[in-house]
Amino acid sequence: MMSVTVLDILKGLFVAATVGAIVVLATNWPGRLDLRVAMRYLRSRRSSRLISLITVIAVGASRSA
């Protein structure tokens, strides 16, 4: 008899979250205007040391498209 462990539950939640993130990215992919606005914002904040990690990740992900 197999018992479900906490690790199995966490693995399942991770897979579900990954699938959800892929669906959100596929349905809400940024357009050209969004990318231009994001790049302009990043260029203006380049001299600042307080660029948030989330902003860098978001623009980097949208640039690789």
PDBQT receptor file of N, H, CA, C and O in Angstrom, charges set to zero:
ATOM      1  N   MET A   1       0.849  -1.181   0.000  1.00  0.00    +0.000 N 
ATOM      2  CA  MET A   1       0.000   0.000   0.000  1.00  0.00    +0.000 C 
ATOM      3  C   MET A   1       0.888   1.236   0.000  1.00  0.00    +0.000 C 
ATOM      4  O   MET A   1       1.769   1.378   0.848  1.00  0.00    +0.000 OA
ATOM      5  N   MET A   2       0.650   2.132  -0.961  1.00  0.00    +0.000 N 
ATOM      6  H   MET A   2      -0.065   2.017  -1.651  1.00  0.00    +0.000 HD
ATOM      7  CA  MET A   2       1.457   3.344  -1.071  1.00  0.00    +0.000 C 
ATOM      8  C   MET A   2       0.765   4.481  -0.339  1.00  0.00    +0.000 C 
ATOM      9  O   MET A   2      -0.441   4.688  -0.475  1.00  0.00    +0.000 OA
ATOM     10  N   SER A   3       1.540   5.204   0.430  1.00  0.00    +0.000 N 
ATOM     11  H   SER A   3       2.520   5.036   0.540  1.00  0.00    +0.000 HD
ATOM     12  CA  SER A   3       0.979   6.361   1.110  1.00  0.00    +0.000 C 
ATOM     13  C   SER A   3       1.472   7.634   0.431  1.00  0.00    +0.000 C 
ATOM     14  O   SER A   3       2.592   7.685  -0.077  1.00  0.00    +0.000 OA
ATOM     15  N   VAL A   4       0.646   8.632   0.427  1.00  0.00    +0.000 N 
ATOM     16  H   VAL A   4      -0.264   8.590   0.840  1.00  0.00    +0.000 HD
ATOM     17  CA  VAL A   4       0.990   9.914  -0.175  1.00  0.00    +0.000 C 
ATOM     18  C   VAL A   4       1.758  10.729   0.857  1.00  0.00    +0.000 C 
ATOM     19  O   VAL A   4       1.294  10.937   1.978  1.00  0.00    +0.000 OA
ATOM     20  N   THR A   5       2.933  11.183   0.457  1.00  0.00    +0.000 N 
ATOM     21  H   THR A   5       3.310  11.014  -0.454  1.00  0.00    +0.000 HD
ATOM     22  CA  THR A   5       3.759  11.968   1.368  1.00  0.00    +0.000 C 
ATOM     23  C   THR A   5       3.600  13.454   1.062  1.00  0.00    +0.000 C 
ATOM     24  O   THR A   5       3.030  13.840   0.041  1.00  0.00    +0.000 OA
ATOM     25  N   VAL A   6       4.104  14.256   1.948  1.00  0.00    +0.000 N 
ATOM     26  H   VAL A   6       4.567  13.943   2.778  1.00  0.00    +0.000 HD
ATOM     27  CA  VAL A   6       4.079  15.705   1.765  1.00  0.00    +0.000 C 
ATOM     28  C   VAL A   6       4.875  16.075   0.515  1.00  0.00    +0.000 C 
ATOM     29  O   VAL A   6       4.497  16.993  -0.214  1.00  0.00    +0.000 OA
ATOM     30  N   LEU A   7       5.955  15.376   0.270  1.00  0.00    +0.000 N 
ATOM     31  H   LEU A   7       6.261  14.630   0.861  1.00  0.00    +0.000 HD
ATOM     32  CA  LEU A   7       6.773  15.642  -0.913  1.00  0.00    +0.000 C 
ATOM     33  C   LEU A   7       5.981  15.380  -2.197  1.00  0.00    +0.000 C 
ATOM     34  O   LEU A   7       6.099  16.139  -3.159  1.00  0.00    +0.000 OA
ATOM     35  N   ASP A   8       5.184  14.326  -2.219  1.00  0.00    +0.000 N 
ATOM     36  H   ASP A   8       5.088  13.710  -1.438  1.00  0.00    +0.000 HD
ATOM     37  CA  ASP A   8       4.348  14.041  -3.385  1.00  0.00    +0.000 C 
ATOM     38  C   ASP A   8       3.329  15.151  -3.623  1.00  0.00    +0.000 C 
ATOM     39  O   ASP A   8       3.077  15.542  -4.763  1.00  0.00    +0.000 OA
ATOM     40  N   ILE A   9       2.755  15.647  -2.547  1.00  0.00    +0.000 N 
ATOM     41  H   ILE A   9       2.960  15.329  -1.622  1.00  0.00    +0.000 HD
ATOM     42  CA  ILE A   9       1.781  16.743  -2.661  1.00  0.00    +0.000 C 
ATOM     43  C   ILE A   9       2.472  17.996  -3.186  1.00  0.00    +0.000 C 
ATOM     44  O   ILE A   9       1.935  18.680  -4.058  1.00  0.00    +0.000 OA
ATOM     45  N   LEU A  10       3.657  18.303  -2.666  1.00  0.00    +0.000 N 
ATOM     46  H   LEU A  10       4.094  17.748  -1.959  1.00  0.00    +0.000 HD
ATOM     47  CA  LEU A  10       4.393  19.480  -3.123  1.00  0.00    +0.000 C 
ATOM     48  C   LEU A  10       4.795  19.359  -4.586  1.00  0.00    +0.000 C 
ATOM     49  O   LEU A  10       4.762  20.344  -5.324  1.00  0.00    +0.000 OA
ATOM     50  N   LYS A  11       5.174  18.160  -5.006  1.00  0.00    +0.000 N 
ATOM     51  H   LYS A  11       5.201  17.361  -4.407  1.00  0.00    +0.000 HD
ATOM     52  CA  LYS A  11       5.513  17.945  -6.421  1.00  0.00    +0.000 C 
ATOM     53  C   LYS A  11       4.300  18.203  -7.304  1.00  0.00    +0.000 C 
ATOM     54  O   LYS A  11       4.413  18.836  -8.354  1.00  0.00    +0.000 OA
ATOM     55  N   GLY A  12       3.154  17.717  -6.880  1.00  0.00    +0.000 N 
ATOM     56  H   GLY A  12       3.063  17.203  -6.027  1.00  0.00    +0.000 HD
ATOM     57  CA  GLY A  12       1.927  17.943  -7.642  1.00  0.00    +0.000 C 
ATOM     58  C   GLY A  12       1.565  19.415  -7.726  1.00  0.00    +0.000 C 
ATOM     59  O   GLY A  12       1.160  19.905  -8.781  1.00  0.00    +0.000 OA
ATOM     60  N   LEU A  13       1.712  20.117  -6.611  1.00  0.00    +0.000 N 
ATOM     61  H   LEU A  13       2.041  19.719  -5.755  1.00  0.00    +0.000 HD
ATOM     62  CA  LEU A  13       1.440  21.558  -6.604  1.00  0.00    +0.000 C 
ATOM     63  C   LEU A  13       2.412  22.303  -7.505  1.00  0.00    +0.000 C 
ATOM     64  O   LEU A  13       2.026  23.254  -8.184  1.00  0.00    +0.000 OA
ATOM     65  N   PHE A  14       3.660  21.882  -7.515  1.00  0.00    +0.000 N 
ATOM     66  H   PHE A  14       3.974  21.109  -6.964  1.00  0.00    +0.000 HD
ATOM     67  CA  PHE A  14       4.671  22.514  -8.373  1.00  0.00    +0.000 C 
ATOM     68  C   PHE A  14       4.322  22.332  -9.845  1.00  0.00    +0.000 C 
ATOM     69  O   PHE A  14       4.417  23.274 -10.632  1.00  0.00    +0.000 OA
ATOM     70  N   VAL A  15       3.919  21.124 -10.214  1.00  0.00    +0.000 N 
ATOM     71  H   VAL A  15       3.842  20.359  -9.574  1.00  0.00    +0.000 HD
ATOM     72  CA  VAL A  15       3.542  20.858 -11.604  1.00  0.00    +0.000 C 
ATOM     73  C   VAL A  15       2.321  21.696 -11.980  1.00  0.00    +0.000 C 
ATOM     74  O   VAL A  15       2.273  22.266 -13.069  1.00  0.00    +0.000 OA
ATOM     75  N   ALA A  16       1.342  21.773 -11.093  1.00  0.00    +0.000 N 
ATOM     76  H   ALA A  16       1.380  21.310 -10.208  1.00  0.00    +0.000 HD
ATOM     77  CA  ALA A  16       0.142  22.560 -11.368  1.00  0.00    +0.000 C 
ATOM     78  C   ALA A  16       0.485  24.039 -11.514  1.00  0.00    +0.000 C 
ATOM     79  O   ALA A  16      -0.047  24.708 -12.400  1.00  0.00    +0.000 OA
ATOM     80  N   ALA A  17       1.361  24.558 -10.664  1.00  0.00    +0.000 N 
ATOM     81  H   ALA A  17       1.794  24.015  -9.944  1.00  0.00    +0.000 HD
ATOM     82  CA  ALA A  17       1.764  25.961 -10.752  1.00  0.00    +0.000 C 
ATOM     83  C   ALA A  17       2.534  26.231 -12.038  1.00  0.00    +0.000 C 
ATOM     84  O   ALA A  17       2.375  27.287 -12.649  1.00  0.00    +0.000 OA
ATOM     85  N   THR A  18       3.368  25.281 -12.450  1.00  0.00    +0.000 N 
ATOM     86  H   THR A  18       3.497  24.422 -11.954  1.00  0.00    +0.000 HD
ATOM     87  CA  THR A  18       4.121  25.439 -13.693  1.00  0.00    +0.000 C 
ATOM     88  C   THR A  18       3.182  25.480 -14.893  1.00  0.00    +0.000 C 
ATOM     89  O   THR A  18       3.331  26.328 -15.774  1.00  0.00    +0.000 OA
ATOM     90  N   VAL A  19       2.232  24.580 -14.928  1.00  0.00    +0.000 N 
ATOM     91  H   VAL A  19       2.111  23.892 -14.213  1.00  0.00    +0.000 HD
ATOM     92  CA  VAL A  19       1.257  24.560 -16.024  1.00  0.00    +0.000 C 
ATOM     93  C   VAL A  19       0.448  25.856 -16.026  1.00  0.00    +0.000 C 
ATOM     94  O   VAL A  19       0.188  26.431 -17.083  1.00  0.00    +0.000 OA
ATOM     95  N   GLY A  20       0.058  26.303 -14.852  1.00  0.00    +0.000 N 
ATOM     96  H   GLY A  20       0.269  25.835 -13.994  1.00  0.00    +0.000 HD
ATOM     97  CA  GLY A  20      -0.686  27.568 -14.757  1.00  0.00    +0.000 C 
ATOM     98  C   GLY A  20       0.119  28.748 -15.257  1.00  0.00    +0.000 C 
ATOM     99  O   GLY A  20      -0.416  29.616 -15.946  1.00  0.00    +0.000 OA
ATOM    100  N   ALA A  21       1.402  28.793 -14.918  1.00  0.00    +0.000 N 
ATOM    101  H   ALA A  21       1.836  28.088 -14.358  1.00  0.00    +0.000 HD
ATOM    102  CA  ALA A  21       2.259  29.886 -15.373  1.00  0.00    +0.000 C 
ATOM    103  C   ALA A  21       2.418  29.862 -16.886  1.00  0.00    +0.000 C 
ATOM    104  O   ALA A  21       2.417  30.915 -17.524  1.00  0.00    +0.000 OA
ATOM    105  N   ILE A  22       2.555  28.685 -17.463  1.00  0.00    +0.000 N 
ATOM    106  H   ILE A  22       2.556  27.830 -16.945  1.00  0.00    +0.000 HD
ATOM    107  CA  ILE A  22       2.678  28.568 -18.920  1.00  0.00    +0.000 C 
ATOM    108  C   ILE A  22       1.403  29.047 -19.602  1.00  0.00    +0.000 C 
ATOM    109  O   ILE A  22       1.463  29.738 -20.620  1.00  0.00    +0.000 OA
ATOM    110  N   VAL A  23       0.253  28.684 -19.048  1.00  0.00    +0.000 N 
ATOM    111  H   VAL A  23       0.204  28.122 -18.222  1.00  0.00    +0.000 HD
ATOM    112  CA  VAL A  23      -1.021  29.127 -19.625  1.00  0.00    +0.000 C 
ATOM    113  C   VAL A  23      -1.142  30.643 -19.543  1.00  0.00    +0.000 C 
ATOM    114  O   VAL A  23      -1.570  31.279 -20.506  1.00  0.00    +0.000 OA
ATOM    115  N   VAL A  24      -0.776  31.226 -18.416  1.00  0.00    +0.000 N 
ATOM    116  H   VAL A  24      -0.428  30.709 -17.634  1.00  0.00    +0.000 HD
ATOM    117  CA  VAL A  24      -0.852  32.685 -18.270  1.00  0.00    +0.000 C 
ATOM    118  C   VAL A  24       0.081  33.371 -19.255  1.00  0.00    +0.000 C 
ATOM    119  O   VAL A  24      -0.306  34.355 -19.886  1.00  0.00    +0.000 OA
ATOM    120  N   LEU A  25       1.304  32.868 -19.399  1.00  0.00    +0.000 N 
ATOM    121  H   LEU A  25       1.618  32.068 -18.888  1.00  0.00    +0.000 HD
ATOM    122  CA  LEU A  25       2.236  33.456 -20.353  1.00  0.00    +0.000 C 
ATOM    123  C   LEU A  25       1.722  33.334 -21.783  1.00  0.00    +0.000 C 
ATOM    124  O   LEU A  25       1.833  34.277 -22.567  1.00  0.00    +0.000 OA
ATOM    125  N   ALA A  26       1.166  32.189 -22.119  1.00  0.00    +0.000 N 
ATOM    126  H   ALA A  26       1.076  31.424 -21.482  1.00  0.00    +0.000 HD
ATOM    127  CA  ALA A  26       0.694  31.971 -23.490  1.00  0.00    +0.000 C 
ATOM    128  C   ALA A  26      -0.500  32.861 -23.821  1.00  0.00    +0.000 C 
ATOM    129  O   ALA A  26      -0.639  33.301 -24.962  1.00  0.00    +0.000 OA
ATOM    130  N   THR A  27      -1.351  33.130 -22.856  1.00  0.00    +0.000 N 
ATOM    131  H   THR A  27      -1.238  32.773 -21.929  1.00  0.00    +0.000 HD
ATOM    132  CA  THR A  27      -2.555  33.914 -23.130  1.00  0.00    +0.000 C 
ATOM    133  C   THR A  27      -2.356  35.407 -22.916  1.00  0.00    +0.000 C 
ATOM    134  O   THR A  27      -3.172  36.201 -23.383  1.00  0.00    +0.000 OA
ATOM    135  N   ASN A  28      -1.294  35.813 -22.223  1.00  0.00    +0.000 N 
ATOM    136  H   ASN A  28      -0.631  35.168 -21.843  1.00  0.00    +0.000 HD
ATOM    137  CA  ASN A  28      -1.066  37.233 -21.944  1.00  0.00    +0.000 C 
ATOM    138  C   ASN A  28       0.300  37.701 -22.417  1.00  0.00    +0.000 C 
ATOM    139  O   ASN A  28       0.933  38.537 -21.773  1.00  0.00    +0.000 OA
ATOM    140  N   TRP A  29       0.753  37.165 -23.537  1.00  0.00    +0.000 N 
ATOM    141  H   TRP A  29       0.239  36.485 -24.061  1.00  0.00    +0.000 HD
ATOM    142  CA  TRP A  29       2.084  37.534 -24.021  1.00  0.00    +0.000 C 
ATOM    143  C   TRP A  29       2.091  39.015 -24.373  1.00  0.00    +0.000 C 
ATOM    144  O   TRP A  29       1.161  39.498 -25.019  1.00  0.00    +0.000 OA
ATOM    145  N   PRO A  30       3.129  39.748 -23.956  1.00  0.00    +0.000 N 
ATOM    146  CA  PRO A  30       3.147  41.197 -24.203  1.00  0.00    +0.000 C 
ATOM    147  C   PRO A  30       3.257  41.529 -25.688  1.00  0.00    +0.000 C 
ATOM    148  O   PRO A  30       3.927  40.828 -26.447  1.00  0.00    +0.000 OA
ATOM    149  N   GLY A  31       2.597  42.597 -26.085  1.00  0.00    +0.000 N 
ATOM    150  H   GLY A  31       2.053  43.166 -25.469  1.00  0.00    +0.000 HD
ATOM    151  CA  GLY A  31       2.666  43.061 -27.465  1.00  0.00    +0.000 C 
ATOM    152  C   GLY A  31       3.881  43.953 -27.677  1.00  0.00    +0.000 C 
ATOM    153  O   GLY A  31       4.673  44.190 -26.765  1.00  0.00    +0.000 OA
ATOM    154  N   ARG A  32       4.003  44.436 -28.900  1.00  0.00    +0.000 N 
ATOM    155  H   ARG A  32       3.360  44.244 -29.641  1.00  0.00    +0.000 HD
ATOM    156  CA  ARG A  32       5.146  45.278 -29.247  1.00  0.00    +0.000 C 
ATOM    157  C   ARG A  32       5.194  46.550 -28.412  1.00  0.00    +0.000 C 
ATOM    158  O   ARG A  32       6.257  46.959 -27.945  1.00  0.00    +0.000 OA
ATOM    159  N   LEU A  33       4.031  47.172 -28.229  1.00  0.00    +0.000 N 
ATOM    160  H   LEU A  33       3.168  46.840 -28.608  1.00  0.00    +0.000 HD
ATOM    161  CA  LEU A  33       3.981  48.413 -27.444  1.00  0.00    +0.000 C 
ATOM    162  C   LEU A  33       4.396  48.159 -26.000  1.00  0.00    +0.000 C 
ATOM    163  O   LEU A  33       5.127  48.955 -25.410  1.00  0.00    +0.000 OA
ATOM    164  N   ASP A  34       3.933  47.057 -25.436  1.00  0.00    +0.000 N 
ATOM    165  H   ASP A  34       3.340  46.411 -25.915  1.00  0.00    +0.000 HD
ATOM    166  CA  ASP A  34       4.300  46.716 -24.056  1.00  0.00    +0.000 C 
ATOM    167  C   ASP A  34       5.813  46.559 -23.925  1.00  0.00    +0.000 C 
ATOM    168  O   ASP A  34       6.412  47.035 -22.960  1.00  0.00    +0.000 OA
ATOM    169  N   LEU A  35       6.419  45.898 -24.887  1.00  0.00    +0.000 N 
ATOM    170  H   LEU A  35       5.933  45.511 -25.670  1.00  0.00    +0.000 HD
ATOM    171  CA  LEU A  35       7.870  45.693 -24.845  1.00  0.00    +0.000 C 
ATOM    172  C   LEU A  35       8.615  47.016 -24.966  1.00  0.00    +0.000 C 
ATOM    173  O   LEU A  35       9.618  47.229 -24.286  1.00  0.00    +0.000 OA
ATOM    174  N   ARG A  36       8.128  47.907 -25.831  1.00  0.00    +0.000 N 
ATOM    175  H   ARG A  36       7.313  47.733 -26.384  1.00  0.00    +0.000 HD
ATOM    176  CA  ARG A  36       8.785  49.206 -25.985  1.00  0.00    +0.000 C 
ATOM    177  C   ARG A  36       8.697  50.019 -24.702  1.00  0.00    +0.000 C 
ATOM    178  O   ARG A  36       9.668  50.658 -24.296  1.00  0.00    +0.000 OA
ATOM    179  N   VAL A  37       7.530  49.993 -24.066  1.00  0.00    +0.000 N 
ATOM    180  H   VAL A  37       6.741  49.475 -24.396  1.00  0.00    +0.000 HD
ATOM    181  CA  VAL A  37       7.367  50.725 -22.804  1.00  0.00    +0.000 C 
ATOM    182  C   VAL A  37       8.279  50.148 -21.735  1.00  0.00    +0.000 C 
ATOM    183  O   VAL A  37       8.911  50.892 -20.984  1.00  0.00    +0.000 OA
ATOM    184  N   ALA A  38       8.349  48.822 -21.664  1.00  0.00    +0.000 N 
ATOM    185  H   ALA A  38       7.836  48.218 -22.274  1.00  0.00    +0.000 HD
ATOM    186  CA  ALA A  38       9.204  48.176 -20.658  1.00  0.00    +0.000 C 
ATOM    187  C   ALA A  38      10.671  48.511 -20.883  1.00  0.00    +0.000 C 
ATOM    188  O   ALA A  38      11.394  48.796 -19.929  1.00  0.00    +0.000 OA
ATOM    189  N   MET A  39      11.116  48.480 -22.134  1.00  0.00    +0.000 N 
ATOM    190  H   MET A  39      10.529  48.249 -22.909  1.00  0.00    +0.000 HD
ATOM    191  CA  MET A  39      12.520  48.795 -22.420  1.00  0.00    +0.000 C 
ATOM    192  C   MET A  39      12.833  50.253 -22.125  1.00  0.00    +0.000 C 
ATOM    193  O   MET A  39      13.908  50.563 -21.612  1.00  0.00    +0.000 OA
ATOM    194  N   ARG A  40      11.913  51.146 -22.441  1.00  0.00    +0.000 N 
ATOM    195  H   ARG A  40      11.040  50.894 -22.858  1.00  0.00    +0.000 HD
ATOM    196  CA  ARG A  40      12.136  52.567 -22.136  1.00  0.00    +0.000 C 
ATOM    197  C   ARG A  40      12.247  52.770 -20.622  1.00  0.00    +0.000 C 
ATOM    198  O   ARG A  40      13.101  53.516 -20.143  1.00  0.00    +0.000 OA
ATOM    199  N   TYR A  41      11.374  52.098 -19.885  1.00  0.00    +0.000 N 
ATOM    200  H   TYR A  41      10.680  51.492 -20.274  1.00  0.00    +0.000 HD
ATOM    201  CA  TYR A  41      11.427  52.194 -18.423  1.00  0.00    +0.000 C 
ATOM    202  C   TYR A  41      12.760  51.671 -17.897  1.00  0.00    +0.000 C 
ATOM    203  O   TYR A  41      13.390  52.300 -17.047  1.00  0.00    +0.000 OA
ATOM    204  N   LEU A  42      13.179  50.528 -18.402  1.00  0.00    +0.000 N 
ATOM    205  H   LEU A  42      12.666  50.017 -19.093  1.00  0.00    +0.000 HD
ATOM    206  CA  LEU A  42      14.438  49.955 -17.922  1.00  0.00    +0.000 C 
ATOM    207  C   LEU A  42      15.624  50.855 -18.253  1.00  0.00    +0.000 C 
ATOM    208  O   LEU A  42      16.523  51.020 -17.428  1.00  0.00    +0.000 OA
ATOM    209  N   ARG A  43      15.637  51.439 -19.451  1.00  0.00    +0.000 N 
ATOM    210  H   ARG A  43      14.907  51.304 -20.121  1.00  0.00    +0.000 HD
ATOM    211  CA  ARG A  43      16.735  52.338 -19.817  1.00  0.00    +0.000 C 
ATOM    212  C   ARG A  43      16.759  53.550 -18.907  1.00  0.00    +0.000 C 
ATOM    213  O   ARG A  43      17.832  54.026 -18.537  1.00  0.00    +0.000 OA
ATOM    214  N   SER A  44      15.594  54.054 -18.542  1.00  0.00    +0.000 N 
ATOM    215  H   SER A  44      14.722  53.668 -18.843  1.00  0.00    +0.000 HD
ATOM    216  CA  SER A  44      15.552  55.238 -17.674  1.00  0.00    +0.000 C 
ATOM    217  C   SER A  44      15.985  54.898 -16.253  1.00  0.00    +0.000 C 
ATOM    218  O   SER A  44      16.455  55.776 -15.528  1.00  0.00    +0.000 OA
ATOM    219  N   ARG A  45      15.837  53.650 -15.844  1.00  0.00    +0.000 N 
ATOM    220  H   ARG A  45      15.456  52.937 -16.433  1.00  0.00    +0.000 HD
ATOM    221  CA  ARG A  45      16.201  53.236 -14.488  1.00  0.00    +0.000 C 
ATOM    222  C   ARG A  45      17.599  52.627 -14.434  1.00  0.00    +0.000 C 
ATOM    223  O   ARG A  45      18.028  52.161 -13.378  1.00  0.00    +0.000 OA
ATOM    224  N   ARG A  46      18.308  52.625 -15.549  1.00  0.00    +0.000 N 
ATOM    225  H   ARG A  46      17.959  53.004 -16.406  1.00  0.00    +0.000 HD
ATOM    226  CA  ARG A  46      19.604  51.962 -15.606  1.00  0.00    +0.000 C 
ATOM    227  C   ARG A  46      20.594  52.547 -14.598  1.00  0.00    +0.000 C 
ATOM    228  O   ARG A  46      21.386  51.817 -14.002  1.00  0.00    +0.000 OA
ATOM    229  N   SER A  47      20.543  53.862 -14.414  1.00  0.00    +0.000 N 
ATOM    230  H   SER A  47      19.899  54.455 -14.898  1.00  0.00    +0.000 HD
ATOM    231  CA  SER A  47      21.497  54.492 -13.500  1.00  0.00    +0.000 C 
ATOM    232  C   SER A  47      21.129  54.252 -12.037  1.00  0.00    +0.000 C 
ATOM    233  O   SER A  47      21.962  54.426 -11.148  1.00  0.00    +0.000 OA
ATOM    234  N   SER A  48      19.897  53.858 -11.793  1.00  0.00    +0.000 N 
ATOM    235  H   SER A  48      19.221  53.717 -12.516  1.00  0.00    +0.000 HD
ATOM    236  CA  SER A  48      19.459  53.614 -10.421  1.00  0.00    +0.000 C 
ATOM    237  C   SER A  48      19.904  52.234  -9.960  1.00  0.00    +0.000 C 
ATOM    238  O   SER A  48      19.854  51.267 -10.721  1.00  0.00    +0.000 OA
ATOM    239  N   ARG A  49      20.331  52.154  -8.733  1.00  0.00    +0.000 N 
ATOM    240  H   ARG A  49      20.372  52.939  -8.115  1.00  0.00    +0.000 HD
ATOM    241  CA  ARG A  49      20.741  50.856  -8.178  1.00  0.00    +0.000 C 
ATOM    242  C   ARG A  49      19.564  50.090  -7.597  1.00  0.00    +0.000 C 
ATOM    243  O   ARG A  49      19.723  48.970  -7.110  1.00  0.00    +0.000 OA
ATOM    244  N   LEU A  50      18.400  50.686  -7.648  1.00  0.00    +0.000 N 
ATOM    245  H   LEU A  50      18.271  51.595  -8.044  1.00  0.00    +0.000 HD
ATOM    246  CA  LEU A  50      17.244  50.075  -6.992  1.00  0.00    +0.000 C 
ATOM    247  C   LEU A  50      16.275  49.424  -7.979  1.00  0.00    +0.000 C 
ATOM    248  O   LEU A  50      15.074  49.359  -7.717  1.00  0.00    +0.000 OA
ATOM    249  N   ILE A  51      16.793  48.941  -9.117  1.00  0.00    +0.000 N 
ATOM    250  H   ILE A  51      17.769  48.994  -9.330  1.00  0.00    +0.000 HD
ATOM    251  CA  ILE A  51      15.925  48.232 -10.055  1.00  0.00    +0.000 C 
ATOM    252  C   ILE A  51      15.486  46.935  -9.391  1.00  0.00    +0.000 C 
ATOM    253  O   ILE A  51      16.307  46.165  -8.893  1.00  0.00    +0.000 OA
ATOM    254  N   SER A  52      14.203  46.715  -9.394  1.00  0.00    +0.000 N 
ATOM    255  H   SER A  52      13.536  47.341  -9.798  1.00  0.00    +0.000 HD
ATOM    256  CA  SER A  52      13.715  45.521  -8.706  1.00  0.00    +0.000 C 
ATOM    257  C   SER A  52      13.988  44.269  -9.529  1.00  0.00    +0.000 C 
ATOM    258  O   SER A  52      14.029  44.316 -10.759  1.00  0.00    +0.000 OA
ATOM    259  N   LEU A  53      14.169  43.188  -8.858  1.00  0.00    +0.000 N 
ATOM    260  H   LEU A  53      14.136  43.150  -7.859  1.00  0.00    +0.000 HD
ATOM    261  CA  LEU A  53      14.426  41.909  -9.507  1.00  0.00    +0.000 C 
ATOM    262  C   LEU A  53      13.245  41.501 -10.380  1.00  0.00    +0.000 C 
ATOM    263  O   LEU A  53      13.432  40.923 -11.450  1.00  0.00    +0.000 OA
ATOM    264  N   ILE A  54      12.056  41.795  -9.934  1.00  0.00    +0.000 N 
ATOM    265  H   ILE A  54      11.905  42.265  -9.064  1.00  0.00    +0.000 HD
ATOM    266  CA  ILE A  54      10.874  41.435 -10.703  1.00  0.00    +0.000 C 
ATOM    267  C   ILE A  54      10.860  42.166 -12.036  1.00  0.00    +0.000 C 
ATOM    268  O   ILE A  54      10.519  41.571 -13.059  1.00  0.00    +0.000 OA
ATOM    269  N   THR A  55      11.223  43.448 -12.045  1.00  0.00    +0.000 N 
ATOM    270  H   THR A  55      11.500  43.931 -11.215  1.00  0.00    +0.000 HD
ATOM    271  CA  THR A  55      11.253  44.219 -13.285  1.00  0.00    +0.000 C 
ATOM    272  C   THR A  55      12.272  43.653 -14.245  1.00  0.00    +0.000 C 
ATOM    273  O   THR A  55      11.992  43.515 -15.436  1.00  0.00    +0.000 OA
ATOM    274  N   VAL A  56      13.436  43.325 -13.755  1.00  0.00    +0.000 N 
ATOM    275  H   VAL A  56      13.664  43.436 -12.788  1.00  0.00    +0.000 HD
ATOM    276  CA  VAL A  56      14.491  42.769 -14.608  1.00  0.00    +0.000 C 
ATOM    277  C   VAL A  56      14.065  41.431 -15.205  1.00  0.00    +0.000 C 
ATOM    278  O   VAL A  56      14.285  41.182 -16.390  1.00  0.00    +0.000 OA
ATOM    279  N   ILE A  57      13.463  40.575 -14.395  1.00  0.00    +0.000 N 
ATOM    280  H   ILE A  57      13.284  40.777 -13.432  1.00  0.00    +0.000 HD
ATOM    281  CA  ILE A  57      13.002  39.282 -14.883  1.00  0.00    +0.000 C 
ATOM    282  C   ILE A  57      11.898  39.460 -15.916  1.00  0.00    +0.000 C 
ATOM    283  O   ILE A  57      11.904  38.795 -16.952  1.00  0.00    +0.000 OA
ATOM    284  N   ALA A  58      10.947  40.354 -15.641  1.00  0.00    +0.000 N 
ATOM    285  H   ALA A  58      10.942  40.894 -14.799  1.00  0.00    +0.000 HD
ATOM    286  CA  ALA A  58       9.820  40.551 -16.553  1.00  0.00    +0.000 C 
ATOM    287  C   ALA A  58      10.288  41.065 -17.902  1.00  0.00    +0.000 C 
ATOM    288  O   ALA A  58       9.844  40.574 -18.940  1.00  0.00    +0.000 OA
ATOM    289  N   VAL A  59      11.173  42.041 -17.900  1.00  0.00    +0.000 N 
ATOM    290  H   VAL A  59      11.534  42.440 -17.057  1.00  0.00    +0.000 HD
ATOM    291  CA  VAL A  59      11.637  42.592 -19.164  1.00  0.00    +0.000 C 
ATOM    292  C   VAL A  59      12.548  41.608 -19.882  1.00  0.00    +0.000 C 
ATOM    293  O   VAL A  59      12.502  41.494 -21.106  1.00  0.00    +0.000 OA
ATOM    294  N   GLY A  60      13.368  40.903 -19.130  1.00  0.00    +0.000 N 
ATOM    295  H   GLY A  60      13.405  40.995 -18.135  1.00  0.00    +0.000 HD
ATOM    296  CA  GLY A  60      14.237  39.897 -19.751  1.00  0.00    +0.000 C 
ATOM    297  C   GLY A  60      13.427  38.790 -20.393  1.00  0.00    +0.000 C 
ATOM    298  O   GLY A  60      13.766  38.327 -21.482  1.00  0.00    +0.000 OA
ATOM    299  N   ALA A  61      12.374  38.364 -19.742  1.00  0.00    +0.000 N 
ATOM    300  H   ALA A  61      12.099  38.740 -18.857  1.00  0.00    +0.000 HD
ATOM    301  CA  ALA A  61      11.526  37.315 -20.301  1.00  0.00    +0.000 C 
ATOM    302  C   ALA A  61      10.784  37.817 -21.533  1.00  0.00    +0.000 C 
ATOM    303  O   ALA A  61      10.628  37.083 -22.509  1.00  0.00    +0.000 OA
ATOM    304  N   SER A  62      10.330  39.058 -21.490  1.00  0.00    +0.000 N 
ATOM    305  H   SER A  62      10.457  39.654 -20.697  1.00  0.00    +0.000 HD
ATOM    306  CA  SER A  62       9.583  39.578 -22.632  1.00  0.00    +0.000 C 
ATOM    307  C   SER A  62      10.512  39.884 -23.807  1.00  0.00    +0.000 C 
ATOM    308  O   SER A  62      10.081  39.850 -24.959  1.00  0.00    +0.000 OA
ATOM    309  N   ARG A  63      11.767  40.180 -23.528  1.00  0.00    +0.000 N 
ATOM    310  H   ARG A  63      12.117  40.207 -22.591  1.00  0.00    +0.000 HD
ATOM    311  CA  ARG A  63      12.737  40.452 -24.588  1.00  0.00    +0.000 C 
ATOM    312  C   ARG A  63      13.138  39.197 -25.333  1.00  0.00    +0.000 C 
ATOM    313  O   ARG A  63      13.443  39.251 -26.524  1.00  0.00    +0.000 OA
ATOM    314  N   SER A  64      13.141  38.070 -24.643  1.00  0.00    +0.000 N 
ATOM    315  H   SER A  64      12.894  38.027 -23.675  1.00  0.00    +0.000 HD
ATOM    316  CA  SER A  64      13.577  36.832 -25.275  1.00  0.00    +0.000 C 
ATOM    317  C   SER A  64      12.533  36.261 -26.225  1.00  0.00    +0.000 C 
ATOM    318  O   SER A  64      12.786  35.266 -26.904  1.00  0.00    +0.000 OA
ATOM    319  N   ALA A  65      11.383  36.877 -26.273  1.00  0.00    +0.000 N 
ATOM    320  H   ALA A  65      11.178  37.685 -25.721  1.00  0.00    +0.000 HD
ATOM    321  CA  ALA A  65      10.304  36.376 -27.143  1.00  0.00    +0.000 C 
ATOM    322  C   ALA A  65      10.577  36.638 -28.601  1.00  0.00    +0.000 C 
ATOM    323  O   ALA A  65       9.766  36.278 -29.455  1.00  0.00    +0.000 OA
TER     324      ALA A  65
